[in-house]
């Protein structure tokens, strides 16, 4: 693909960052962004936009993907195991969880497909 080409960027979300977006934005004319993560479809838009410095003029979409820590490798597997233990414990102990938080906790603890 030629530098300066118009693209729709798709990447996975990790800690609010869309992997590879910032590099792609330097090389291409990004016309829309789609991040795939553990949150429910259409959520976390403000946080993802702010963390990745995605201009307001660029449409942003978030989709919920699948999660299976056993399919991860190396550092990502280690990091997600730690995240599941710490964030999962925090969510499990929370008494006023939202339906979205219940769903995320279920995905962290049990894995599984949502799409």
C-alpha positions, 0 to 999 in steps of 0.5 A, a space after each residue: 500500500 502506498 504511503 498517503 493512501 486512504 484507509 479504514 484502520 482496524 486494530 485490537 484494543 489493549 488498555 485503551 490503545 488501538 495497536 498500530 493506529 498511531 503508526 498508521 495515522 502517520 503513514 496513511 490518510 485514516 478515514 475511519 477507525 475500528 477497535 476490537 476489544 473486550 468491551 461491548 460493541 459501541 462502548 468506550 468511544 470517548 476513552 479510546 478516542 482520547 487515548 489514541 488522539 483520534 480526531 473528532 472528524 474521523 468516525 470511530 467504532 468499537 466492537 467486542 471480540 473474543 477472549 481466550 487467554 490460552 490462545 495468547 503467547 509470550 508477554 501478551 499471555 502474561 500481561 492478560 493473566 495479570 489483568 484478569 487476576 487484578 481487574 477480574 478480582 476488582 470487578 468480582 468484588 464490586 457490588 454495583 456492577 453494570 451489565 457491561 461490567 458483568 459481561 466483561 467479568 464473565 469474559 475474563 473469567 470464562 473466556 468465550 465468544 461474543 461475536 
